Amino acid sequence: MNTGPALVSILRQGKYLIASIHTALDDSEMIRFRDDLIEQIGSHRSRGVIIDVAALDVLDSFGSNTLRSIAEMSRLRGADTVIVGIQPDVAIAMVMLGMDTTGIPTALDLEEGLVLLDQRQRQRMARE
């Protein structure tokens, strides 16, 4: 039984899910997070997901690839994804290491992430 603090919290905010990563995750924890989040998108019929990584001071290539795969899986389930809170040092390291972040919308913080999701939802509705 895990009695320590939660590593990730996933909260429902209307039609969106907000997932906050509180500490660095190892590979198996990252996979569990991905699977839990993708399942909750369907069970809550979410239209958008925000993943807050502000607490992370490092993001390795596996974590970056997993975030990219979450964004793609979410899209396939009908939800847009926005990553928020990337720290300056993490952003620099990701670019210097050549990590592929194309196709992952980002925003500075949760507030801007919600605005971006709302804009993307309006655009989607206008196309339909």
N, C-alpha and C positions, 0 to 999 in steps of 0.2 A: 504494500500500500504506500502510495506517495503522499507524504504529509507536508512536503515543502510547498513553497509558493508556486502558483501556476506559471508555467513557462510561456504560455500563450493564452490570451483570452479572446473569445469570439463572441461579440455582442450583436444583437439585431437592433437596427435603428430604422424603423419603417421598412422600406423595400430594399435596404442595404444591410450588408454585414460589415462590421468593423472588427478586424483581427489585429490585435496588438501583440507583437513579439516582445517579451519582457527581458529576455536574456539570449545569449548565443545558443543555438540549437545544434546538437550533433546530427549526423545524417539520418539516423533512424527517427529522431524527434521531428526533423524537418519533413520526412515522409508521412509521419503520423499527422502532423499539422496539415499537410496538403490534403490527405485523404479526408480528415475531419471537415475541413473547410469546403471541399467539393461536395461532400455529402450534405452539409448544411445549406448550401446554395439551393439544392433541390428540395430539401424538406421545408425550407422557408420561402421557396419560390422567389429568391432574391434576384434583383435586377442589377445589382452592383456590389462590389467588394472593395473595401479599402484595407490595405495591409500596412500597418504602421511599424516601421523598423527603426524608429528614433532611438530606441534603447541599445541598438547594436553598434559597437565600435569597430566591428569587422564583419565582412560578408565574403565568404570564400566562393570559389567557382561553383561548387555543388549547391550552395545556398542560392546563388544568383540564378543558376539553371533551374532550380526548383521553383523560384518565384516566377520565372518566365513560363515554366510549364503550368503553374497555377493560373496565370493570366490566360493562357491558351485553353486550358480545361474549363475555366470559368466562362470564357467566350462561347465555347461549344455548348455550355449549359444555359446560355442566354444572359449571362451577367458580365458587365464590364468590370475591369479591375484597375485600380490605381494604387501605386506604391507611394507612401508618404514618409517623410521624416528621415531621408537618407542624410547621414552626417557628412560634413565636408571631407573628412579624412577617408571615409568609406567611398565616397564618390570619386575622389582622386585615385584611390587604389584600384577601383573597378576599371577606370579608364586606362590607367597605367598597365594593368594586367590584360587589357584587351577583352574584357568580358563583354559579351553581346547583350545589350539591353534594348535593342530595337523591339518595338511592339509592346513595350511595357510603359504605359502612361505613368508619369510621376507628378507629384505636387510637393510643395514645401512642407505642408502640415495638414492635419486633419481637416481644418476649415476649408483650405483650398482644394483638398481632395473631394470633399462633399460638393463644392461648387463645380468641379470638373465632372463628377459623376452626373450631376443634375444637367449640365450642358450636353453630355453625351446621351442621356436619356431623351432630352428634347429633340436632338438630332435624329435619334433612332425612330421616335414617334413621327417625326416629319417625313421620314422615308417610307413609313408603313402606310 
